[in-house]
Amino acid sequence: MVSEDPIELNLFSSRVSAICEEMGSVLKRAAFSPNIKDRLDYSCAIFDRNGEMFAQADHMPVHLGSMAYAMHQIVRGVEWKPGDCLVLNDPYLGGTHLPDVTVISPVFLNEIQLVGFVVNRAHHANIGCDTPGSMPISSHLEEEGLVIPPTFLVRNGEVQQSAARLLGIQSVGLTGDFAAQIGANQIGETRLEKLVKIMGLYVYERRITQLNDLAEGLASIAVSKLKPGEYRFVDYLDDDGCGTENIKLSVHIHIASDSVVLDFSESACMVKGNLNCPEAVVAAASFYCFRCLMPSYTPACHGLFRSIKIKTQEGSILSAKRPAAVAAGNVETSMRLVDLIFGALSKASSDLIPSAGQGTMNNLAMGLISESQNTRWDYYETVAGGTGGGPNYPGLDGKHSHMTNTLNTPIESLEMHYPLRINRYEIRDHSGGVGQNRGGDGIVREYEFLDNARVTILSERRSRGPWGLKGGRSGAPGKNLLNGNLLPGKCSFKVNHGDKLSIKTPGGGGWGGKQ
């Protein structure tokens, strides 16, 4: 009989979470690219032998939620061996969008008994796309870069040369960010196997069960605080960059005493541009919203999601079919889904839900591909903005929020690695919505180009500002400017030495009428 002592369970939860945190630290220290080591665009988690998550670090919600939703489909049916390492990025086979590359490693006890998986996902600024930064204005998946189906990069401890060539790795030594991802998993394997040996396999698996049961109970308590009923909300994406505007996002939430159904089936059909997303991204946004309603000590595991059901319409923008483009679905559509779900939940509990945040990641990709010199540089970042004001607090200024949990690239790192200079980096005053609790302000970030380059912008909330609640005013929409001239929210263009690009991010919505 395994003790039900809550202290022992809390210690177990802390230990496995610490393994994920250490994996993230290794990945950060070993990575080459500023996108991973400075922006922290990565996530780490642990799954049981059935592919159900039972631990994660406080990394990227869009990564973690989608992994939790899709991992069991990826790992089942595979004959795993000690020393294996599987890599994938296919959005239709468990990924999100092509730059997010997932690395999965099985964990064995004494090289015999499979006990779980350690997993990390990291964003690569170059995934083989013809557009620098690998975040193009695309209308087909193949335009977005290299599509990696679940492929063994390392099999039984041996690097698979065919897989290395597929990823463009010239040396069997696996240098760069891929080596960092593998190294992060290796430390996770070591730590988890040691923990299982100390605890014993039976106690370890019993603790996982207890953890899931606890999370399910806490999730049910959180749901019970919402008023039962049917709640709807509709919002619109600006455009897809390929001619389609005012793209409908719709949710119908049915709340019972201990369960929730989120129905997105009335959302728009797939679009030509790349705002489409797989259902795993929809799940990530949904799980995140409800996780925000739970106590901070709630364990991050599969049990959280047992009472949350998701419905989508196949062929819609929220359940895209191959080969629909999805590059911006993971970043822009996911952010707007959070606002959409919170908008519906605000009708069930007005004293728990904040106003809309900036509702965009303000994706900025740039670089230069020189065929004559056989060189290229790629840079990608997301830019912070304002969060929405809430019932008891103002919004935060210049903060990455909701589905992103990254940082703006430090100016020193950016200017050291790329032919760029940052002329302005400041709070965008008065961009947050007015209210009893104001919305947070966005930021202004101005880039001066020191060489020719190509730039791609994928941004939202350029035509409508983030909405307020309870009489609060909307936040200011964002603006993109090149040499002072207004740019569309989604565009790709060439720049010359001396050109200046300014990104003014949206402010969050205000909450409550101003007193």
CORQUI-V883847 format. One record per residue. N is the residue number from 1. RES is the residue in one small letter. PHI is phi in radians with two decimals (* if undefined). NEAR is the number of other C-alpha atoms within 10 Angstrom. D_LAST is the distance of its C-alpha to the last C-alpha in Angstrom with 1 decimal. Layout:
N|RES|PHI|NEAR|D_LAST / N|RES|PHI|NEAR|D_LAST
This chain:
1|m|*|6|58.9 / 2|v|-1.60|10|55.8 / 3|s|-0.98|11|53.5 / 4|e|-1.68|11|50.1 / 5|d|-0.97|8|48.8 / 6|p|-1.12|12|45.1 / 7|i|-1.15|10|45.6 / 8|e|-1.08|12|48.4 / 9|l|-1.16|18|46.3 / 10|n|-1.13|15|43.5 / 11|l|-1.10|11|46.0 / 12|f|-1.08|18|47.4 / 13|s|-1.04|22|44.0 / 14|s|-1.15|13|43.4 / 15|r|-1.15|16|46.9 / 16|v|-1.27|21|46.7 / 17|s|-1.13|22|43.2 / 18|a|-1.12|17|44.7 / 19|i|-1.07|25|47.4 / 20|c|-1.08|28|45.0 / 21|e|-1.10|20|43.2 / 22|e|-1.16|19|46.6 / 23|m|-0.99|29|47.6 / 24|g|-1.10|28|44.5 / 25|s|-1.11|15|45.4 / 26|v|-1.11|20|48.9 / 27|l|-1.06|29|47.8 / 28|k|-1.09|24|45.5 / 29|r|-1.22|13|48.3 / 30|a|-1.59|20|51.0 / 31|a|-1.18|21|49.4 / 32|f|-1.61|17|50.4 / 33|s|-1.44|18|47.6 / 34|p|-1.02|21|44.3 / 35|n|-1.05|25|42.6 / 36|i|-1.70|23|43.6 / 37|k|-1.38|20|44.1 / 38|d|-1.90|19|41.0 / 39|r|-1.43|20|38.5 / 40|l|1.09|22|39.5 / 41|d|-1.51|24|39.7 / 42|y|-2.75|26|41.7 / 43|s|-2.61|27|41.6 / 44|c|-2.35|33|44.0 / 45|a|-2.69|32|44.7 / 46|i|-2.17|31|47.5 / 47|f|-2.16|26|48.9 / 48|d|-1.36|20|51.5 / 49|r|-1.20|19|54.8 / 50|n|-1.63|15|53.6 / 51|g|1.45|22|50.9 / 52|e|-1.84|23|47.9 / 53|m|-1.20|29|45.4 / 54|f|-2.33|26|45.1 / 55|a|-2.81|26|43.5 / 56|q|-2.69|27|41.5 / 57|a|-1.59|21|39.9 / 58|d|-1.41|15|36.2 / 59|h|-1.90|21|37.1 / 60|m|-1.62|22|36.2 / 61|p|-0.99|22|34.8 / 62|v|-1.18|26|36.4 / 63|h|-1.25|29|39.7 / 64|l|-1.18|27|39.7 / 65|g|-1.13|24|38.5 / 66|s|-1.23|23|41.0 / 67|m|-1.11|30|43.8 / 68|a|-1.03|27|43.1 / 69|y|-1.33|22|43.4 / 70|a|-1.93|20|46.5 / 71|m|-1.10|22|48.6 / 72|h|-1.07|18|50.7 / 73|q|-1.22|13|52.0 / 74|i|-1.33|17|52.9 / 75|v|-1.47|20|54.9 / 76|r|-1.25|12|56.8 / 77|g|1.40|8|60.3 / 78|v|-1.72|7|60.7 / 79|e|-1.48|7|63.6 / 80|w|-1.36|18|61.9 / 81|k|-2.30|18|64.0 / 82|p|-0.99|18|63.3 / 83|g|1.51|18|62.4 / 84|d|-1.29|19|60.9 / 85|c|-2.63|26|57.9 / 86|l|-1.78|22|56.5 / 87|v|-2.16|25|54.4 / 88|l|-2.81|23|52.5 / 89|n|-2.55|24|49.8 / 90|d|-1.09|21|50.5 / 91|p|-1.08|28|47.3 / 92|y|-1.65|21|49.3 / 93|l|-2.30|17|51.0 / 94|g|1.87|25|48.2 / 95|g|-1.58|28|46.6 / 96|t|-2.15|29|43.3 / 97|h|-2.51|28|44.3 / 98|l|-1.07|30|47.3 / 99|p|-1.11|26|46.0 / 100|d|-1.47|24|45.0 / 101|v|-1.79|23|48.4 / 102|t|-1.78|28|48.8 / 103|v|-2.12|25|51.5 / 104|i|-2.07|27|52.7 / 105|s|-2.25|27|55.2 / 106|p|-1.31|26|56.8 / 107|v|-2.05|31|57.3 / 108|f|-1.98|22|60.6 / 109|l|-1.61|18|61.9 / 110|n|0.99|11|65.2 / 111|e|1.07|11|65.4 / 112|i|-2.15|10|66.2 / 113|q|-1.75|13|63.2 / 114|l|-1.21|18|60.1 / 115|v|-2.06|19|57.1 / 116|g|2.87|24|54.2 / 117|f|-2.43|25|52.8 / 118|v|-1.87|29|50.8 / 119|v|-2.44|31|48.9 / 120|n|-2.38|29|46.9 / 121|r|-2.32|26|45.4 / 122|a|-2.40|24|44.8 / 123|h|-1.57|23|43.9 / 124|h|-1.81|24|46.8 / 125|a|-1.17|25|46.1 / 126|n|-2.19|22|49.6 / 127|i|-2.08|25|50.8 / 128|g|1.53|19|53.5 / 129|c|-1.37|18|51.5 / 130|d|-1.25|14|52.9 / 131|t|-1.73|25|49.4 / 132|p|-0.97|25|48.5 / 133|g|1.56|26|45.8 / 134|s|0.96|27|46.8 / 135|m|-2.34|32|43.6 / 136|p|-1.45|27|45.1 / 137|i|-1.43|24|44.1 / 138|s|-2.05|22|46.4 / 139|s|-2.27|22|47.6 / 140|h|-2.67|16|50.0 / 141|l|-0.97|20|49.9 / 142|e|-1.13|14|53.1 / 143|e|-1.29|19|51.4 / 144|e|-1.63|25|48.9 / 145|g|2.27|20|51.6 / 146|l|-1.33|20|53.9 / 147|v|-1.66|21|53.6 / 148|i|-1.90|20|54.7 / 149|p|-1.24|16|55.7 / 150|p|-0.92|19|56.0 / 151|t|-2.38|17|58.7 / 152|f|-1.32|21|60.4 / 153|l|-1.44|26|60.0 / 154|v|-2.20|19|61.8 / 155|r|-2.18|16|64.2 / 156|n|0.96|13|65.8 / 157|g|1.51|12|65.1 / 158|e|-1.92|13|66.5 / 159|v|-1.12|18|64.5 / 160|q|-1.53|17|65.2 / 161|q|-1.07|15|66.3 / 162|s|-1.13|13|65.6 / 163|a|-1.20|17|62.0 / 164|a|-1.06|19|61.8 / 165|r|-1.15|13|63.2 / 166|l|-1.02|15|60.7 / 167|l|-1.50|17|57.8 / 168|g|1.34|12|59.5 / 169|i|-1.48|16|60.4 / 170|q|-1.40|12|63.6 / 171|s|-2.04|10|64.6 / 172|v|-1.15|12|65.1 / 173|g|-1.22|10|63.4 / 174|l|0.93|15|60.0 / 175|t|-1.45|14|58.2 / 176|g|1.49|13|54.6 / 177|d|-1.16|20|51.5 / 178|f|-1.13|24|53.6 / 179|a|-1.10|16|55.5 / 180|a|-1.11|23|52.2 / 181|q|-1.14|28|51.1 / 182|i|-1.14|25|54.5 / 183|g|-1.07|17|54.4 / 184|a|-1.08|27|51.0 / 185|n|-1.17|31|52.5 / 186|q|-1.10|20|55.6 / 187|i|-1.20|18|53.8 / 188|g|-1.11|31|51.9 / 189|e|-1.02|25|55.3 / 190|t|-1.04|13|56.8 / 191|r|-1.18|19|54.0 / 192|l|-1.22|24|53.7 / 193|e|-1.07|20|57.5 / 194|k|-1.08|14|57.7 / 195|l|-1.11|17|55.0 / 196|v|-1.12|17|56.8 / 197|k|-1.10|12|60.1 / 198|i|-1.18|11|58.7 / 199|m|-1.40|14|57.0 / 200|g|1.63|12|59.7 / 201|l|-1.09|16|59.1 / 202|y|-1.09|11|58.8 / 203|v|-1.11|15|56.1 / 204|y|-0.99|18|54.2 / 205|e|-1.21|17|54.1 / 206|r|-1.16|16|53.2 / 207|r|-1.11|22|50.3 / 208|i|-1.06|22|49.0 / 209|t|-1.06|15|49.3 / 210|q|-1.08|17|47.5 / 211|l|-1.10|26|44.7 / 212|n|-1.13|23|44.3 / 213|d|-1.12|17|44.4 / 214|l|-1.08|19|41.7 / 215|a|-1.08|24|39.4 / 216|e|-1.08|22|40.1 / 217|g|-1.13|17|39.1 / 218|l|-1.16|21|35.8 / 219|a|-1.12|25|35.0 / 220|s|-1.11|21|35.8 / 221|i|-1.10|16|33.5 / 222|a|-1.11|17|30.6 / 223|v|-1.14|22|31.5 / 224|s|-1.13|15|31.7 / 225|k|-1.41|14|28.0 / 226|l|-1.60|20|27.3 / 227|k|-1.23|15|27.7 / 228|p|-1.02|18|31.2 / 229|g|2.65|13|31.5 / 230|e|-1.95|15|31.7 / 231|y|-2.36|19|28.9 / 232|r|-2.16|18|29.1 / 233|f|-2.68|18|27.4 / 234|v|-2.26|16|28.6 / 235|d|-2.47|19|27.9 / 236|y|-2.33|17|30.1 / 237|l|-1.25|22|31.7 / 238|d|-1.01|19|32.0 / 239|d|-2.99|22|35.8 / 240|d|-1.79|26|38.8 / 241|g|1.35|23|40.2 / 242|c|-2.22|15|43.3 / 243|g|1.90|9|42.3 / 244|t|-1.67|13|40.2 / 245|e|-2.07|13|36.6 / 246|n|0.86|13|33.7 / 247|i|-1.53|19|35.1 / 248|k|-1.33|15|33.9 / 249|l|-2.04|22|32.8 / 250|s|-2.37|22|32.5 / 251|v|-2.36|24|32.2 / 252|h|-2.15|19|32.9 / 253|i|-1.82|23|32.2 / 254|h|-1.84|16|34.1 / 255|i|-1.91|21|33.0 / 256|a|-1.78|16|35.5 / 257|s|-1.11|14|35.5 / 258|d|-2.44|18|36.9 / 259|s|-2.64|17|37.2 / 260|v|-2.42|21|35.4 / 261|v|-2.11|17|36.8 / 262|l|-1.92|20|35.2 / 263|d|-1.90|18|36.9 / 264|f|-1.84|24|36.5 / 265|s|-1.19|21|39.6 / 266|e|-1.59|16|37.9 / 267|s|-1.28|21|36.9 / 268|a|-1.08|19|38.8 / 269|c|-1.19|19|42.4 / 270|m|-0.90|21|43.4 / 271|v|-1.94|24|42.9 / 272|k|-1.19|18|45.3 / 273|g|-1.32|23|43.1 / 274|n|-1.86|30|42.2 / 275|l|-1.41|30|38.9 / 276|n|-1.14|31|41.0 / 277|c|-2.58|30|41.0 / 278|p|-1.27|29|43.2 / 279|e|-1.07|26|42.0 / 280|a|-1.05|27|41.8 / 281|v|-1.22|34|38.8 / 282|v|-1.06|27|37.1 / 283|a|-1.08|27|37.9 / 284|a|-1.05|24|36.6 / 285|a|-1.14|28|33.1 / 286|s|-1.13|23|33.2 / 287|f|-1.08|24|34.4 / 288|y|-1.05|19|31.8 / 289|c|-1.02|21|28.9 / 290|f|-1.34|19|30.3 / 291|r|-1.08|19|31.3 / 292|c|-1.13|13|27.6 / 293|l|-1.53|17|27.1 / 294|m|-1.73|18|30.0 / 295|p|-1.05|12|30.4 / 296|s|-1.08|9|31.1 / 297|y|-1.49|10|34.6 / 298|t|-1.11|18|35.6 / 299|p|-1.16|24|38.7 / 300|a|-1.49|25|38.8 / 301|c|-2.66|24|41.7 / 302|h|-1.01|24|43.0 / 303|g|-1.03|23|42.1 / 304|l|-1.00|26|38.4 / 305|f|-1.82|25|39.2 / 306|r|-1.06|15|41.7 / 307|s|-1.65|16|39.4 / 308|i|-1.94|19|37.7 / 309|k|-1.95|16|39.7 / 310|i|-2.17|16|39.2 / 311|k|-2.15|17|40.7 / 312|t|-2.33|20|41.2 / 313|q|-1.80|17|43.5 / 314|e|-1.01|15|46.3 / 315|g|1.58|18|46.4 / 316|s|-1.55|21|42.6 / 317|i|-1.11|30|40.4 / 318|l|-1.82|32|39.5 / 319|s|-2.69|24|43.1 / 320|a|-1.23|25|45.1 / 321|k|-2.00|19|48.8 / 322|r|-0.94|13|51.1 / 323|p|-1.82|12|51.4 / 324|a|-1.00|24|47.9 / 325|a|-1.25|29|46.1 / 326|v|-2.38|31|43.4 / 327|a|-0.96|32|42.5 / 328|a|-1.60|26|38.8 / 329|g|-1.08|25|38.4 / 330|n|-1.18|29|38.2 / 331|v|-1.89|26|35.5 / 332|e|-1.51|25|33.6 / 333|t|-1.11|27|34.0 / 334|s|-1.06|29|33.4 / 335|m|-1.12|24|30.0 / 336|r|-1.27|28|28.9 / 337|l|-1.12|27|30.4 / 338|v|-1.07|22|27.9 / 339|d|-1.06|26|25.0 / 340|l|-1.06|23|27.0 / 341|i|-1.16|25|27.7 / 342|f|-1.08|22|24.1 / 343|g|-1.05|25|23.0 / 344|a|-1.21|20|25.5 / 345|l|-1.18|24|24.7 / 346|s|-1.09|19|21.0 / 347|k|-1.39|17|22.4 / 348|a|-1.61|20|24.4 / 349|s|-2.80|14|21.8 / 350|s|-1.23|15|18.1 / 351|d|-1.66|12|17.5 / 352|l|-2.06|16|20.0 / 353|i|-1.82|23|19.7 / 354|p|-1.47|30|17.8 / 355|s|-1.20|34|17.1 / 356|a|-1.15|33|20.2 / 357|g|-1.45|37|21.5 / 358|q|-1.05|39|23.6 / 359|g|1.23|35|26.2 / 360|t|-2.79|30|29.2 / 361|m|-1.74|28|31.4 / 362|n|0.90|28|32.3 / 363|n|-1.18|22|35.9 / 364|l|-2.26|19|38.1 / 365|a|-2.13|23|41.9 / 366|m|-2.75|25|44.5 / 367|g|2.73|25|48.0 / 368|l|-2.57|19|51.5 / 369|i|-1.93|16|54.5 / 370|s|-1.92|10|57.8 / 371|e|-1.24|8|60.8 / 372|s|-1.15|6|63.1 / 373|q|-1.72|7|62.2 / 374|n|0.96|7|61.5 / 375|t|-2.33|9|58.2 / 376|r|-2.75|12|54.5 / 377|w|-2.33|17|51.2 / 378|d|-2.30|21|48.1 / 379|y|-2.42|22|44.6 / 380|y|-2.57|23|41.5 / 381|e|-2.69|21|38.0 / 382|t|-1.86|24|34.6 / 383|v|-2.07|25|31.6 / 384|a|-1.21|30|28.3 / 385|g|-2.63|33|24.9 / 386|g|-1.50|34|21.3 / 387|t|-1.69|35|20.4 / 388|g|-1.34|38|17.6 / 389|g|-1.18|32|14.4 / 390|g|-2.13|28|14.9 / 391|p|-1.03|18|13.7 / 392|n|-2.26|12|13.9 / 393|y|-2.79|14|14.3 / 394|p|-1.38|23|13.7 / 395|g|-1.25|28|16.6 / 396|l|-1.63|22|19.7 / 397|d|-1.54|23|21.1 / 398|g|0.94|25|24.6 / 399|k|-2.16|23|25.5 / 400|h|-1.26|22|28.3 / 401|s|-2.53|22|27.0 / 402|h|1.00|24|28.0 / 403|m|-1.33|29|31.6 / 404|t|-1.89|22|32.4 / 405|n|-2.47|19|32.5 / 406|t|-1.72|22|34.4 / 407|l|-2.13|17|34.0 / 408|n|-1.16|18|34.2 / 409|t|-1.04|20|37.8 / 410|p|-0.96|11|38.1 / 411|i|-0.99|13|39.0 / 412|e|-1.06|10|42.2 / 413|s|-1.20|11|43.4 / 414|l|-1.07|18|42.6 / 415|e|-1.25|13|44.4 / 416|m|-1.32|10|47.3 / 417|h|-1.63|12|48.1 / 418|y|-2.33|15|47.4 / 419|p|-1.35|16|48.1 / 420|l|-2.40|18|44.4 / 421|r|-2.34|18|42.3 / 422|i|-1.66|17|38.6 / 423|n|-1.57|15|37.4 / 424|r|-2.40|14|33.7 / 425|y|-2.66|15|31.7 / 426|e|-2.66|13|28.1 / 427|i|-1.19|19|24.4 / 428|r|-1.51|22|23.3 / 429|d|-1.00|13|20.4 / 430|h|1.14|15|17.3 / 431|s|-1.54|28|18.9 / 432|g|-1.30|36|16.3 / 433|g|-1.18|33|13.9 / 434|v|-1.30|24|10.3 / 435|g|3.12|24|7.8 / 436|q|-0.92|22|5.9 / 437|n|-2.10|25|9.5 / 438|r|-1.16|33|11.1 / 439|g|-1.35|40|14.7 / 440|g|-1.20|33|17.6 / 441|d|-1.40|32|19.5 / 442|g|-1.38|34|23.0 / 443|i|-2.24|26|26.0 / 444|v|-2.05|24|28.7 / 445|r|-2.31|21|32.3 / 446|e|-1.97|20|35.2 / 447|y|-1.87|18|38.8 / 448|e|-1.88|21|41.8 / 449|f|-1.56|19|45.0 / 450|l|-1.75|16|48.2 / 451|d|-2.77|15|50.4 / 452|n|-1.14|15|50.6 / 453|a|-2.84|20|48.7 / 454|r|-1.99|18|47.4 / 455|v|-2.14|23|43.7 / 456|t|-2.21|24|42.0 / 457|i|-2.07|24|38.3 / 458|l|-2.17|27|36.9 / 459|s|-2.41|30|33.2 / 460|e|-2.18|31|30.6 / 461|r|0.97|27|27.2 / 462|r|-1.76|23|28.6 / 463|s|-1.90|16|28.1 / 464|r|-2.27|16|24.9 / 465|g|-1.34|25|21.9 / 466|p|-1.05|32|20.7 / 467|w|-1.30|27|18.6 / 468|g|-1.71|30|15.1 / 469|l|-2.23|24|14.4 / 470|k|0.96|19|12.3 / 471|g|1.61|15|10.7 / 472|g|-1.24|25|10.6 / 473|r|-1.50|26|12.8 / 474|s|-1.18|29|16.4 / 475|g|-1.32|34|17.7 / 476|a|-1.26|29|20.4 / 477|p|-1.10|22|23.9 / 478|g|-1.39|27|26.6 / 479|k|-2.46|21|29.4 / 480|n|-2.09|24|33.0 / 481|l|-2.32|16|35.0 / 482|l|-2.03|16|38.7 / 483|n|0.92|11|39.7 / 484|g|1.51|11|36.6 / 485|n|-1.70|9|37.4 / 486|l|-1.16|11|35.2 / 487|l|-1.94|17|36.6 / 488|p|-1.14|17|36.2 / 489|g|-1.15|23|34.3 / 490|k|-2.27|22|37.7 / 491|c|-2.86|16|40.7 / 492|s|-2.42|19|43.7 / 493|f|-2.76|10|45.4 / 494|k|-1.65|13|47.7 / 495|v|-2.19|19|46.7 / 496|n|-2.01|13|49.0 / 497|h|-0.94|13|49.2 / 498|g|1.67|15|46.5 / 499|d|-1.15|17|44.0 / 500|k|-2.18|20|40.3 / 501|l|-1.94|22|38.0 / 502|s|-2.04|23|34.3 / 503|i|-1.91|25|32.0 / 504|k|-1.92|27|28.3 / 505|t|-1.51|33|26.6 / 506|p|-1.16|37|23.5 / 507|g|-1.61|40|20.1 / 508|g|-1.36|40|18.5 / 509|g|-1.27|38|16.0 / 510|g|-1.46|37|12.3 / 511|w|-2.14|33|11.2 / 512|g|1.46|21|8.5 / 513|g|-1.14|16|6.3 / 514|k|-1.16|14|3.8 / 515|q|-1.74|6|0.0
